[in-house]
Amino acid sequence: MTDPYASPDGQTTPRLARSRVARCARGGRLPGITAAPQTDRLAVAALAAGLIQTGPVAIVLGIVALRRLSRSGREGRGLASVGIILGGLTTALVAVFAIVVGVGVLGDIDGLNLTHGDDTALDQLWDRCEVGDMESCDDLFRASIFGSEYEDFGKTCGHRTLGTEWCAPES
């Protein structure tokens, strides 16, 4: 049987060294050797949340981790800080994107105040509605963009009604 504590040259290690190796393997500490401080798991979670761009989750985890780290003495202050920074950047980018999209959509609704002459297909429906083709008025209303003059003209049956019901009886 081979000695598991033998050195590469085949020499058996002394009994004291074997007992220290065995104790270390079982989780004991050797004299003069200190364990490295452990990294806080919440700080690691904050960094991970920041990297996968979860925004507010990374911010909250990072703040909680920093508060715990100030009391525990564990490592991870940098990880928690980076998690907070990444979470803040993600949140800011999402907010800017939402504002840009919101302004763009609202701007399009106001800016797309299309009227007669802006769209040839809708112009044809407008012209037929104007001469009394009520089915074309309903088609114009359905095909036009919300808030446009095309929609208003079709909805009111060519300015003949208040726009509270369909122009053609079968619609």
N, C-alpha and C positions, 0 to 999 in steps of 0.2 A: 504494500500500500504506500502511495506517495504522500509526502507531507504537504498539506495545502499551504503551509507557511514557509516552505523552502524557498531559498533565494534562487535566481536563475542559474547559478553555478552549482546547484545541488546541495548547498550547505543548509542545514536546518537552523532556523532562527532560534535564539534563546527563548526559554520558557516565558520570561517577563515580556518580551516583545510579542509573543503569541497571545498572551493574556490581554495586552493593550489593544492589539488588532481585533481580538474577539469582542472586547468591551466596546470599542468604537463601532464595530459592525452592529452591535445590539443597541446603539443609540447613546452610549455613554460618551463622556468627553475625556480627552487625554489632558493631562496636566500641562498648562502653559499654552494650550491651543483654545482659542475662543471661537465660537460660531459666528459667522457673518450675520449681521442684522437682517431680519426677514423683511421682504418688501410687502407692504400692505396690499392686500388683494383688492380692496376698494379703489386704490390708486390705479392698479392695473386695469380694473373694470372701467374707470373713467377714461383712461387712454384708449382702450378698445372701443368704447362708445364714441369717443371723438373721432377715431379713425374710420368707423363705419358711418359717420356723419349723422348721429342721432340728436345733435343739437342740445336741447334742454336737458336730456338725460345725462349727457356727458358733463354738463355744467353742474348739475345737482350732485352727481357722483363725485366729481372733483372737489367740490366745496366740502362735502361730508368727509371725504378722505383727508383733506387738509386739516380739518378740525380734529379728526381722530389721530392723525400723525403728530400733531402738536402735543398730544397727551401721551402717546404710546412710545415714542422714540424709534419707531420703525422707519425703514427706508420707503421712498416713493413720492417724496414731495415734488420732484421734477415730473414724474408721470402724471400726478394729479393736476399739476399746473398746465401741462401740455393738453391734457384732456379738457380742462376748462377753456383754454385758448381755442382748441379745435371746435369745441361745442359752441363757443361764442361766434366764431367765424361762420360755422354752418348756419346758425340761427340768423346771423346778419344777412348772409347770402339768400336764405329762403325769404326773409322779409323784403329784401330789395327785389327779388324775383316776383314776389306777390304784388308789390307796389307797381312794378313795371307792367306786369300782366293786367292788373286791375285798371291802371291808367290807360293801357292800350285798348282794353275791351270797352271801357267807358268812352274813351276817345273815339273809338270806331263807331260806337252807337251815335254819338253826337256828330262825328265827322262824316259819317255815311248818310247824311241827310240827302239821299238820292232823290232826284226829281225828274220829271219828264225830260228826256233827252240824254240821260246818263246811261241807259241800258236799252239796247235795241229790242230785245225780247219783251221786256216789261213795257217799253213804249208801244209795241203793237197791241198788247193787252189794254193799255191805257186808252189808246185810240178807239178800240172796239167798245170799251166800257163807256167812253165819252159819248158815243153815238147810240147807246142804249142796250148793248149786249150785256145783260146782267150776269150771265155765266162767266164772261170775260172779267167782270168786276170781281167776282168771287175768286177766279183764278189769279188775278192780279194781287188780291189780298193774300192768298196762300203763298205765292211765289216771291213776294217782296220781303225786304229786310225790315226787321222790327224798327219802328220809329221813322221810317222813311216816308216821303210824300207819296210814293207809290202805294205803300200800305194804307195810308189815310184815304187816298183816292179810291182804292178798291173797297175798303171797309165801308165807306159812305156811299157806295154805288155811284161814283162819279159826282159826289156832293149832292146827291138827291135825298139821302136819308141821314139819320143821326149815327148810323153804323152799329146799331144794336142787334141786328139780325142779318142773315144772308140775303144777298141781292136776288139770286135766282131761287124760286120756291123749292126746287129739288135738292139744292146744295145742303 
